[in-house]
Amino acid sequence: MKPEDLQLLLTREMPFGKYKGRLIADLPGHYLNWFAREGFPPGEIGRLLELMQEIDHNGLSYLLDPLRGDARRARP
């Protein structure tokens, strides 16, 4: 993981599927767990989904809260 990946979780939107358009950081745990069971897609999106699943699974989502304000200011 790169430190900037945490910021990407708050700015990248899910590009496909049931939750298309939702921020990666806001995806529900059951959806992230489904990817963990079935396999993460390749590339950046898969890496971010895997990171978010790990954060969510370990109950660490609150660590993103301080970054949420920064992400809102950075979004157009």
ABEGO torsion letter per residue (X at the ends): XBAAAAAAAAABBBABEAABGBBAAABBAAAAAAAAAAEBBBEAAAAAAAAAAAAAAAGAAAAAAAAAAAAAAABX
